Amino acid sequence: MKKAALALIYLLGLVFLGATIVNAGLVGRGREALARGLLRDRSAVPLSRYQLVAVLPETEDSFFQGLAAGIKSEAPSIGAVVQVFKYPVSSPADAERTST
C-alpha cells in the first residue's frame, strides 16, 4: 500500500513538473510573439500619464466645438490623452449612459 502511494506521489510530481515546463515554454513563446507583433513599434502609441474624458453635447455650437478642439490640442502638453463622448442634445439625461 505504501509503495503504491509513493509511486502515485512520484507520478503526480512528474506530471506537475512537466506541466510547469510546458507552461513556461508557452509563456516564453507568447512574449516573443508580442514582441514581434504588437510591441515592435512603440512609436505609434503615445505615452501619457493622464486620461481626460470630456462628455459634450452633440451640437453644432461653436463653443462646444472650440472646447473639444482646445482640450485635444493642449492635452499632449501635460502628458494626457483625451476621449470625447457626445450625447444627443434632445436628452441630456443620456449623457451619463452614452459611450459612443
FINU-327823 format. One record per atom (N, C-alpha, C): residue number from 1; residue in one letter; atom name; x negated, y negated, z negated. Coordinates in steps of 0.2 Angstrom, whole numbers, plus 2048, in hexadecimal, padded with zeros to 3 digits. Layout:
<pavos>
- NUM, A, CA, X, Y, Z
...
</pavos>
This chain:
<pavos>
- 1, M, N, 7FC, 806, 800
- 1, M, CA, 800, 800, 800
- 1, M, C, 7FC, 7FA, 800
- 2, K, N, 7F6, 7FA, 7FC
- 2, K, CA, 7F2, 7F4, 7FC
- 2, K, C, 7EE, 7F3, 802
- 3, K, N, 7EC, 7F9, 805
- 3, K, CA, 7E9, 7F8, 80C
- 3, K, C, 7ED, 7F5, 811
- 4, A, N, 7F4, 7F7, 811
- 4, A, CA, 7F8, 7F4, 816
- 4, A, C, 7F9, 7ED, 815
- 5, A, N, 7FA, 7EB, 80F
- 5, A, CA, 7FB, 7E4, 80D
- 5, A, C, 7F5, 7E0, 80F
- 6, L, N, 7EF, 7E2, 80E
- 6, L, CA, 7E8, 7DF, 80F
- 6, L, C, 7E8, 7DF, 817
- 7, A, N, 7EA, 7E4, 81B
- 7, A, CA, 7E9, 7E4, 822
- 7, A, C, 7EE, 7DE, 825
- 8, L, N, 7F4, 7DE, 822
- 8, L, CA, 7F9, 7D9, 824
- 8, L, C, 7F6, 7D2, 822
- 9, I, N, 7F3, 7D1, 81D
- 9, I, CA, 7F0, 7CA, 81B
- 9, I, C, 7EB, 7C8, 820
- 10, Y, N, 7E6, 7CD, 822
- 10, Y, CA, 7E1, 7CC, 827
- 10, Y, C, 7E4, 7CA, 82E
- 11, L, N, 7E9, 7CE, 830
- 11, L, CA, 7ED, 7CD, 836
- 11, L, C, 7F0, 7C6, 836
- 12, L, N, 7F3, 7C4, 831
- 12, L, CA, 7F7, 7BD, 831
- 12, L, C, 7F1, 7B8, 831
- 13, G, N, 7EC, 7B9, 82D
- 13, G, CA, 7E6, 7B4, 82D
- 13, G, C, 7E3, 7B3, 834
- 14, L, N, 7E2, 7B9, 838
- 14, L, CA, 7E0, 7B8, 83F
- 14, L, C, 7E5, 7B5, 843
- 15, V, N, 7EB, 7B6, 843
- 15, V, CA, 7F0, 7B3, 847
- 15, V, C, 7F0, 7AB, 845
- 16, F, N, 7F0, 7A9, 83F
- 16, F, CA, 7F0, 7A2, 83D
- 16, F, C, 7EA, 79F, 840
- 17, L, N, 7E4, 7A2, 840
- 17, L, CA, 7DE, 79F, 842
- 17, L, C, 7DE, 79F, 84A
- 18, G, N, 7E1, 7A4, 84D
- 18, G, CA, 7E2, 7A3, 854
- 18, G, C, 7E6, 79D, 856
- 19, A, N, 7EC, 79D, 853
- 19, A, CA, 7F1, 797, 854
- 19, A, C, 7ED, 791, 853
- 20, T, N, 7E9, 790, 84E
- 20, T, CA, 7E6, 78A, 84D
- 20, T, C, 7E1, 788, 852
- 21, I, N, 7DD, 78D, 855
- 21, I, CA, 7D9, 78C, 85A
- 21, I, C, 7DC, 78A, 861
- 22, V, N, 7E2, 78D, 862
- 22, V, CA, 7E6, 78B, 868
- 22, V, C, 7E9, 784, 867
- 23, N, N, 7EB, 783, 861
- 23, N, CA, 7EE, 77C, 860
- 23, N, C, 7E8, 777, 861
- 24, A, N, 7E3, 778, 85F
- 24, A, CA, 7DD, 773, 85F
- 24, A, C, 7DB, 772, 867
- 25, G, N, 7DB, 777, 86B
- 25, G, CA, 7DA, 777, 872
- 25, G, C, 7E0, 773, 875
- 26, L, N, 7E6, 774, 874
- 26, L, CA, 7EB, 770, 877
- 26, L, C, 7EB, 769, 875
- 27, V, N, 7E9, 767, 86F
- 27, V, CA, 7E9, 760, 86D
- 27, V, C, 7E3, 75D, 871
- 28, G, N, 7DD, 760, 872
- 28, G, CA, 7D8, 75E, 875
- 28, G, C, 7DA, 75D, 87D
- 29, R, N, 7DD, 761, 880
- 29, R, CA, 7DF, 760, 887
- 29, R, C, 7E4, 75B, 887
- 30, G, N, 7E9, 75A, 882
- 30, G, CA, 7ED, 754, 882
- 30, G, C, 7EA, 74E, 882
- 31, R, N, 7E5, 74D, 87E
- 31, R, CA, 7E1, 747, 87D
- 31, R, C, 7DD, 745, 884
- 32, E, N, 7DB, 74A, 887
- 32, E, CA, 7D7, 749, 88D
- 32, E, C, 7DC, 747, 893
- 33, A, N, 7E2, 74A, 893
- 33, A, CA, 7E7, 748, 898
- 33, A, C, 7E9, 741, 897
- 34, L, N, 7EA, 73F, 890
- 34, L, CA, 7EC, 738, 88F
- 34, L, C, 7E6, 733, 891
- 35, A, N, 7E0, 735, 890
- 35, A, CA, 7DB, 731, 891
- 35, A, C, 7DA, 730, 899
- 36, R, N, 7DB, 735, 89D
- 36, R, CA, 7DB, 735, 8A4
- 36, R, C, 7E0, 731, 8A7
- 37, G, N, 7E6, 732, 8A4
- 37, G, CA, 7EC, 72F, 8A7
- 37, G, C, 7EF, 728, 8A4
- 38, L, N, 7F2, 729, 89F
- 38, L, CA, 7F5, 723, 89C
- 38, L, C, 7F0, 71E, 899
- 39, L, N, 7EB, 720, 895
- 39, L, CA, 7E7, 71B, 892
- 39, L, C, 7E1, 719, 896
- 40, R, N, 7E0, 71B, 89C
- 40, R, CA, 7DA, 71A, 8A0
- 40, R, C, 7DA, 712, 8A1
- 41, D, N, 7DF, 70F, 8A3
- 41, D, CA, 7DF, 708, 8A5
- 41, D, C, 7E2, 704, 89F
- 42, R, N, 7DE, 702, 89A
- 42, R, CA, 7E1, 6FE, 895
- 42, R, C, 7E2, 6F7, 896
- 43, S, N, 7DF, 6F4, 89C
- 43, S, CA, 7E0, 6ED, 89E
- 43, S, C, 7E7, 6EC, 8A0
- 44, A, N, 7EB, 6F1, 8A2
- 44, A, CA, 7F2, 6EF, 8A4
- 44, A, C, 7F7, 6EE, 89E
- 45, V, N, 7F5, 6F0, 898
- 45, V, CA, 7F9, 6EF, 892
- 45, V, C, 7F6, 6EA, 88E
- 46, P, N, 7FA, 6E4, 88D
- 46, P, CA, 7F8, 6DE, 889
- 46, P, C, 7F7, 6E0, 882
- 47, L, N, 7F2, 6DE, 87F
- 47, L, CA, 7F1, 6DF, 878
- 47, L, C, 7F5, 6D9, 874
- 48, S, N, 7F9, 6DB, 86F
- 48, S, CA, 7FD, 6D6, 86B
- 48, S, C, 7FD, 6D8, 864
- 49, R, N, 7FE, 6D3, 860
- 49, R, CA, 7FE, 6D4, 859
- 49, R, C, 805, 6D4, 856
- 50, Y, N, 80A, 6D0, 85A
- 50, Y, CA, 811, 6CF, 858
- 50, Y, C, 815, 6D1, 85E
- 51, Q, N, 81C, 6D2, 85C
- 51, Q, CA, 821, 6D3, 861
- 51, Q, C, 826, 6CE, 85F
- 52, L, N, 828, 6C9, 864
- 52, L, CA, 82D, 6C5, 863
- 52, L, C, 834, 6C7, 867
- 53, V, N, 839, 6C7, 864
- 53, V, CA, 840, 6C9, 867
- 53, V, C, 844, 6C2, 867
- 54, A, N, 846, 6C1, 86D
- 54, A, CA, 84B, 6BB, 86E
- 54, A, C, 851, 6BE, 870
- 55, V, N, 857, 6BC, 86D
- 55, V, CA, 85D, 6BE, 86F
- 55, V, C, 861, 6B7, 871
- 56, L, N, 862, 6B7, 878
- 56, L, CA, 865, 6B1, 87B
- 56, L, C, 86B, 6B2, 87F
- 57, P, N, 86F, 6AD, 87F
- 57, P, CA, 875, 6AE, 883
- 57, P, C, 874, 6AE, 88B
- 58, E, N, 877, 6B2, 88E
- 58, E, CA, 876, 6B3, 896
- 58, E, C, 87A, 6AD, 899
- 59, T, N, 877, 6A8, 89A
- 59, T, CA, 87A, 6A2, 89D
- 59, T, C, 875, 69E, 8A1
- 60, E, N, 877, 69A, 8A5
- 60, E, CA, 873, 696, 8AA
- 60, E, C, 871, 68F, 8A7
- 61, D, N, 872, 68E, 8A0
- 61, D, CA, 870, 688, 89C
- 61, D, C, 869, 687, 89D
- 62, S, N, 867, 681, 89E
- 62, S, CA, 85F, 680, 89F
- 62, S, C, 85C, 681, 898
- 63, F, N, 85F, 67F, 893
- 63, F, CA, 85C, 680, 88C
- 63, F, C, 85A, 687, 88B
- 64, F, N, 85E, 68B, 88C
- 64, F, CA, 85D, 692, 88A
- 64, F, C, 857, 695, 88F
- 65, Q, N, 858, 693, 895
- 65, Q, CA, 853, 695, 89A
- 65, Q, C, 84C, 692, 898
- 66, G, N, 84C, 68C, 896
- 66, G, CA, 846, 689, 894
- 66, G, C, 843, 68C, 88E
- 67, L, N, 847, 68E, 889
- 67, L, CA, 845, 691, 883
- 67, L, C, 842, 697, 884
- 68, A, N, 845, 69C, 889
- 68, A, CA, 842, 6A2, 88A
- 68, A, C, 83C, 6A1, 88E
- 69, A, N, 83B, 69D, 893
- 69, A, CA, 835, 69B, 896
- 69, A, C, 82F, 699, 891
- 70, G, N, 831, 695, 88D
- 70, G, CA, 82C, 692, 888
- 70, G, C, 82A, 697, 883
- 71, I, N, 82E, 69C, 881
- 71, I, CA, 82C, 6A1, 87D
- 71, I, C, 827, 6A6, 880
- 72, K, N, 829, 6A8, 887
- 72, K, CA, 825, 6AC, 88B
- 72, K, C, 81E, 6A9, 88C
- 73, S, N, 81E, 6A3, 88D
- 73, S, CA, 818, 6A0, 88F
- 73, S, C, 813, 69F, 889
- 74, E, N, 816, 69E, 883
- 74, E, CA, 811, 69C, 87D
- 74, E, C, 810, 6A3, 879
- 75, A, N, 813, 6A8, 87B
- 75, A, CA, 812, 6AE, 877
- 75, A, C, 80B, 6B1, 877
- 76, P, N, 808, 6B1, 87D
- 76, P, CA, 802, 6B4, 87E
- 76, P, C, 7FC, 6B0, 87A
- 77, S, N, 7FE, 6AA, 879
- 77, S, CA, 7F9, 6A6, 875
- 77, S, C, 7F8, 6A7, 86E
- 78, I, N, 7FE, 6AA, 86B
- 78, I, CA, 7FD, 6AD, 864
- 78, I, C, 7FD, 6B4, 863
- 79, G, N, 7FC, 6B8, 869
- 79, G, CA, 7FB, 6BF, 869
- 79, G, C, 801, 6C3, 868
- 80, A, N, 807, 6C0, 86B
- 80, A, CA, 80D, 6C3, 86B
- 80, A, C, 810, 6C5, 872
- 81, V, N, 814, 6CA, 871
- 81, V, CA, 818, 6CC, 877
- 81, V, C, 81F, 6CA, 876
- 82, V, N, 823, 6C9, 87B
- 82, V, CA, 82A, 6C7, 87A
- 82, V, C, 82F, 6CC, 87E
- 83, Q, N, 834, 6CD, 87A
- 83, Q, CA, 83A, 6D0, 87D
- 83, Q, C, 840, 6CC, 87D
- 84, V, N, 843, 6CB, 883
- 84, V, CA, 849, 6C6, 883
- 84, V, C, 84F, 6CA, 884
- 85, F, N, 854, 6CA, 880
- 85, F, CA, 85A, 6CE, 881
- 85, F, C, 860, 6C8, 882
- 86, K, N, 864, 6CA, 886
- 86, K, CA, 869, 6C5, 888
- 86, K, C, 870, 6C8, 887
- 87, Y, N, 875, 6C4, 884
- 87, Y, CA, 87C, 6C6, 883
- 87, Y, C, 880, 6C2, 887
- 88, P, N, 886, 6C5, 889
- 88, P, CA, 88B, 6C1, 88D
- 88, P, C, 88E, 6BB, 889
- 89, V, N, 88E, 6B5, 88C
- 89, V, CA, 891, 6AF, 888
- 89, V, C, 898, 6B0, 886
- 90, S, N, 89C, 6B4, 889
- 90, S, CA, 8A3, 6B5, 887
- 90, S, C, 8A4, 6B8, 881
- 91, S, N, 89F, 6BC, 87E
- 91, S, CA, 89F, 6BF, 878
- 91, S, C, 899, 6BF, 874
- 92, P, N, 898, 6BA, 870
- 92, P, CA, 892, 6B9, 86C
- 92, P, C, 891, 6BE, 867
- 93, A, N, 897, 6C2, 865
- 93, A, CA, 897, 6C7, 860
- 93, A, C, 893, 6CD, 863
- 94, D, N, 892, 6CE, 869
- 94, D, CA, 88E, 6D3, 86C
- 94, D, C, 887, 6D2, 86C
- 95, A, N, 884, 6CC, 869
- 95, A, CA, 87D, 6CA, 869
- 95, A, C, 87A, 6CF, 865
- 96, E, N, 87D, 6D2, 85F
- 96, E, CA, 879, 6D6, 85B
- 96, E, C, 879, 6DE, 85E
- 97, R, N, 87D, 6DF, 863
- 97, R, CA, 87E, 6E6, 865
- 97, R, C, 87A, 6E7, 86C
- 98, T, N, 879, 6E1, 870
- 98, T, CA, 877, 6E2, 877
- 98, T, C, 86F, 6E3, 877
- 99, S, N, 86D, 6E8, 87B
- 99, S, CA, 866, 6E9, 87C
- 99, S, C, 864, 6EA, 883
- 100, T, N, 866, 6E5, 887
- 100, T, CA, 864, 6E6, 88E
- 100, T, C, 85E, 6E3, 890
</pavos>
